[in-house]
Amino acid sequence: MNANLNDKVIFITGASRGIGREMALRFARDGAKIVIAAKSAESNAKLAGTIYSVAEEVEKAGGKALPLVVDVRDENNVADAVAKTVSTFGGIDILINNASAINLGSTTDIEMKRFDLIFAVNVRATFMCSKLCIPHLKLAKNPHILTLSPPLNMNPKWFKKHVAYTMSKYGMSMCTLGMAEEFKKDGIAVNSLWPKTLIATAAISVNISRLLYHASRKPIIVADAAYEIITSDSRSVTGNFFVDENILRLRGVTDFKQYAMHKYIPVVPDIFLDE
């Protein structure tokens, strides 16, 4: 067994399903201690998975789990979750800012309450979770912050149809850009990760298109890419905007058909990437 993450304490937001769940299970295989921080405490007909169901899967995979009901918009809630993590596991080694809200409405279509929601979940929560974890990350041996957000691409086409959502995701990426420099002296790696293709999550199936869901890759590709990043030396791998396929190719992966939902359906590129 690869023990790179053995006993590492990993705080993952939005980990009750999708990419967050896959990362939790991937890291658990090393014997990591996973904090499953999400709102889903009860099962939902449309959105399967709860913090408790993922906790059971983490334990079965070989890790230790701490399921916590967390609303990442609530400062006291997040602070309490961080304190509970430290009291339970003794510290925090890695923060994964995975929680995200999506709304692809145009400037005239999006309601301001939805605008406020995506900025609260995407930008504010990324900043706040990082801020509250950093004092503990400073004490860790190989500390990482990894945020699920895209490279900062100023091509106007990525703003034209959904400027609010684009700004919110780029706000997450600006946290990476700034904090990587701010905490470089402390040895804390701060990076972003974005998928090259659409990923088959409930967000795609429910919010966009069931057809696109089948033309996507499985969430495990993002988890595998995240694993490569957070097992790297935090002092030498920071301030990067990684793309999942690209980093996996650099680490020797050649078969990407294994990640496709359907091997014979071409995958669809994700937004924010020109190539």
GULUM-921748 format. One record per residue (C-alpha): y negated, x, z. Coordinates in steps of 0.2 Angstrom, whole numbers, plus 2048, in hexadecimal, padded with zeros to 3 digits. Each point is the difference from the previous one (the first is absolute). Example, Ala and Ser with C-alpha at 12.3 -4.5 7.8 and 13.67 -1.06 7.14 Angstrom:
BEGIN
81683E827/7EF8067FD/
This chain:
BEGIN
800800800/7EF8067FC/7F7801811/7EE8037FA/7FA7EF808/80C80080E/7F77FA810/7F07FF7F6/7F57F1806/7FA7F77F0/7F47F1802/8017F57F0/7F57F17FE/8067F27F5/812805803/8087EF801/8058007ED/7FD8087EF/7FB8127FF/7FD801813/8117FB804/80880C7F3/7F680E808/8067FB811/8128007FB/7FE8107F6/7F980A80F/80C7F880C/80F8097F7/7F9810807/8007F9812/7ED7FC800/7F87F580D/7F87F27F6/7F27F5806/8007F07F6/7EE7FA801/7FE7EF7F7/7FB7EE802/8117F87FB/8097FB810/8087F17F9/80A7FE7EF/7F77F87F2/8087F67F1/7F58097F3/7FF811808/810806808/80180D80E/7F9802811/7FC80F80C/8107FC809/80B7FF7F1/7F98117FA/803807812/8127FB7FF/8028087EF/7F7810806/80C80280F/80F7FD7F4/7F980E7F5/80080C80E/7EE7FF806/7F87F980F/7F47F17FE/7F17F9809/7FB7EF7F9/7EE7FB804/7F77F17FB/7F08077F9/7F17F97F7/7F880F7F8/7EF7F7800/8007FF813/7F9810808/8087FC811/8107FB7F9/8028117F6/7FA80A810/80D7F780A/80D8047F3/7FC812800/800801813/8117F7800/80780D7F3/7FA80F80A/8077F9811/8117FC7F7/80280F7F5/7F580D808/7F48027F1/7FC7FD7EE/80580C7F2/7FD7F67F0/7F57F17FB/8047F67F1/7F27F47FB/80B7F47F5/7F87EF805/7F67F97F2/7F97F07FA/7FF7FB7ED/7F47F57F7/7FC8037EE/7F27F37FE/7F18037F6/7EE802808/7FD7ED7FD/8117FA805/804809810/7FB7F7810/7F780A80C/80D7FD80E/80D8087F4/7F380E7FD/7FF803812/8137FF803/80480E7F3/7F280B807/8067FD812/8128047FC/7FE80D7F3/7F180B804/7FC7FC812/812800806/8038107F8/7F1808808/8037F9811/813804801/7FC8117FA/7F280280D/80B7FA80E/80F80A7FC/7F78117FD/7FE805812/8137FF801/8038087EF/7F680F806/80E80380C/80E7FF7F4/80980F7F8/7FF7FA7ED/7F47F1800/7FE7F57F1/7F57F17FB/8077F87F0/7F67F17F8/8077F57F3/7F18017F4/7FC8067EF/7F780F7F8/7ED7FE7FF/7FF7FB7EE/7EE7FB7FA/8067F87F0/7F67F07FF/80F7F67FA/808801811/7F07F8807/7FD7F37F3/80C7F2805/801802812/7F280B807/8037FA812/812805801/7FC8117F7/7F380480C/80B7FC80F/80E80B7FA/7F480E7FB/7F97FE812/811805806/80180F7F5/7EF805805/807801812/80C80C7FA/7F380B7F7/7F580180F/80D80180E/80A80E7F7/7F080B801/7FB7FA811/811803808/80580F7F6/7FC80C80E/80B7F680C/80F8027F4/8017ED7FC/8067FC7EF/7F77F17F8/8077FA7EF/8017F17F5/80F7FA7F7/8007F37F1/80E7FA7F5/8008047ED/8087EF7FD/8007EF807/80B7FF810/80B7F1803/7F97F980F/7FC7EE806/7EE8047FC/8048017EE/80C7F2800/7F57F4809/7EF8057FB/8028067EE/80F7FC7F6/8137FE802/8028087EF/7F680F805/80B802810/80F8037F5/7F780D7F5/7FC80A810/80880E80A/8097FE811/7F580480F/80C80E805/7F780B7F3/7F080080A/80A803810/80980F7F8/7EF8077FA/7F87FD811/80F809808/7FC8107F5/7EE7FF806/8027FE813/80D80D801/7F480D7F8/7F680C80A/7F17F7806/7F480F7FE/8048037EE/8027EE7F9/7F17F6803/7F27F77F7/80B7FB7F2/8027F07F6/8128007FC/8097F57F3/8127FC805/8098057F0/7F68107FE/804807811/8127FB7FF/8018097EF/7F8810808/80D7FF80E/80E7FF7F3/8047EE7FC/8047FC7EE/8097EF800/7F37F2802/80B7F37F9/8087FF812/7F07F9806/7FE7F27F3/8037EE804/8087FE7EF/8058107F7/7FD7F87EF/7EF7F8803/7F280C7FE/7F6802810/7ED7FB800/7F380D805/7F67FD810/7EE7FD800/7F380E803/80A80D7F6/7FA8057EE/80F8097FB/
